[in-house]
Amino acid sequence: MNAIEVENLVKKYGDFKAVRGISFEVKKGEIFAFLGPNGAGKTTTVHVLTTLLKPTSGRAVVAGHDVAREPIEVRRKIGIVFQDPSVDRELTAYENMLIHGRIYGVENLKEKIERLLKFVELWEFKDRPVKFFSGGMQRRLEIARSLLHEPEILFLDEPTIGLDPQTRAHIWDYIRAMKEEHNMTIFLTTHYMDEAEQLADRIAIMDHGEIIAEGTAEELKKLVGSDIIYLKLQAREELKCLKADFIRGCKVLPDGRVRLDVENAAEALPRLFELAKESGIKILEVTYHRPTLNDVFLHLTGREIREEGGEGNVAKMIMKARMRR
Ligand SMILES: Nc1ncnc2c1ncn2[C@@H]1O[C@H](COP(=O)(O)OP(=O)(O)OP(=O)(O)O)[C@@H](O)[C@H]1O
């Protein structure tokens, strides 16, 4: 059963097509990530799916309702954590939760607030004004708030942008727990490859308003081709290519190492050690490289996600935070 179905979705700003006819499906209970550099069209897509923007053409059905024709029904069934903080900084964490819960008409509100603030480990800070919270605490509060009305689908736009590695890992734990404990469908956008890889069951790579590849991290990496194993052998005379059915390619490098192309390095390594033993070859050092999602993006576009993401995005976040003060 699908939680989200998108067909030929187009979103234009004036004459500019930010989303150029994308189609995809997200299954119920799945974590689905949109991975792509700044400006790829990820936020625009999230805004259309969460009914904040109207599609120019195409169709999007979210939690069983058409976003253009039944926006109110869609809104009832989804939760959103925006890229830009949207909590009230002058109010306490508890007050922010209370107001949101009342707007949505949440039943057993106080009980739910306590459970959720405990879930994101903010219960002890519930009476502190949000302006004294760190970026990570604010993001955790936003997550707790987005869960108050028990949404079927949660949209997270760059959930860990600008946060330190420890806080990011913490937020990843909450996201995994939401999926595992509540079978929640989670749609997240990110320009961090590790985030997509660590969290998502399936990933759509987006660039210039189009989905250029889609699949599990493993499936996407297979688009690049082989894993690579580098061997340093003991004797110079052993510097020749090894032959076996699991070795797709072999090259002796100028620095004296042997480079092997294999389908799966983890499976090939034990067989390689056996082969070396049988042939009386002594291996001094082994390193291997598995394609990363960055290699996939590079393979598909000739560019790196990092070039336009990473630091730039953090800088953008800091600028926005300063402007709000
Ligand atoms: N309101 C707007 N008016 C005109 N152009 C816009 C508007 N919002 C976004 N764009 C443009 O649409 C394109 C897609 O932007 P979008 O924010 O969806 O990308 P993104 O992948 O989410 O990147 P980011 O992470 O930086 O938000 C960009 O070229 C952006 O400049």
The ligand as a Tripos MOL2 file, in Angstrom:
@<TRIPOS>MOLECULE
LIG
   31    33     1     0     0
SMALL
NO_CHARGES

@<TRIPOS>ATOM
      1 N1          9.5340   31.2160   -4.3440 N.pl3     1 LIG1
      2 C1         10.3800   31.0040   -5.3340 C.ar      1 LIG1
      3 N2         10.4030   31.7810   -6.4330 N.ar      1 LIG1
      4 C2         11.2530   31.5450   -7.4540 C.ar      1 LIG1
      5 N3         12.1450   30.5170   -7.4920 N.ar      1 LIG1
      6 C3         12.1720   29.7020   -6.4240 C.ar      1 LIG1
      7 C4         11.2980   29.8900   -5.2920 C.ar      1 LIG1
      8 N4         11.5660   28.9260   -4.3860 N.ar      1 LIG1
      9 C5         12.5490   28.1710   -4.9220 C.ar      1 LIG1
     10 N5         12.9120   28.6350   -6.1390 N.ar      1 LIG1
     11 C6         13.9280   28.0450   -7.0350 C.3       1 LIG1
     12 O1         13.5160   26.7270   -7.3580 O.3       1 LIG1
     13 C7         14.6270   25.8430   -7.3750 C.3       1 LIG1
     14 C8         14.3800   24.7140   -6.4100 C.3       1 LIG1
     15 O2         14.4330   25.2120   -5.0720 O.3       1 LIG1
     16 P1         14.1790   24.3010   -3.8000 P.3       1 LIG1
     17 O3         14.2410   25.1710   -2.5870 O.co2     1 LIG1
     18 O4         12.9690   23.4860   -4.0080 O.co2     1 LIG1
     19 O5         15.4590   23.3570   -3.8660 O.3       1 LIG1
     20 P2         16.0670   22.4140   -2.7370 P.3       1 LIG1
     21 O6         16.5430   21.2070   -3.4370 O.co2     1 LIG1
     22 O7         15.0990   22.1940   -1.6570 O.co2     1 LIG1
     23 O8         17.2780   23.2420   -2.1870 O.3       1 LIG1
     24 P3         17.4560   23.8710   -0.7200 P.3       1 LIG1
     25 O9         17.8920   22.7420    0.1430 O.co2     1 LIG1
     26 O10        18.4860   24.9080   -0.9230 O.co2     1 LIG1
     27 O11        16.1340   24.4350   -0.3040 O.co2     1 LIG1
     28 C9         15.8540   26.6780   -7.0520 C.3       1 LIG1
     29 O12        16.4740   27.0360   -8.2660 O.3       1 LIG1
     30 C10        15.2770   27.8870   -6.3460 C.3       1 LIG1
     31 O13        16.0860   29.0150   -6.5570 O.3       1 LIG1
@<TRIPOS>BOND
     1     1     2 1
     2     2     3 ar
     3     2     7 ar
     4     3     4 ar
     5     4     5 ar
     6     5     6 ar
     7     6     7 ar
     8     6    10 ar
     9     7     8 ar
    10     8     9 ar
    11     9    10 ar
    12    10    11 1
    13    11    12 1
    14    11    30 1
    15    12    13 1
    16    13    14 1
    17    13    28 1
    18    14    15 1
    19    15    16 1
    20    16    17 2
    21    16    18 1
    22    16    19 1
    23    19    20 1
    24    20    21 2
    25    20    22 1
    26    20    23 1
    27    23    24 1
    28    24    25 2
    29    24    26 1
    30    24    27 1
    31    28    29 1
    32    28    30 1
    33    30    31 1
@<TRIPOS>SUBSTRUCTURE
     1 LIG1         1 GROUP 0 **** ****
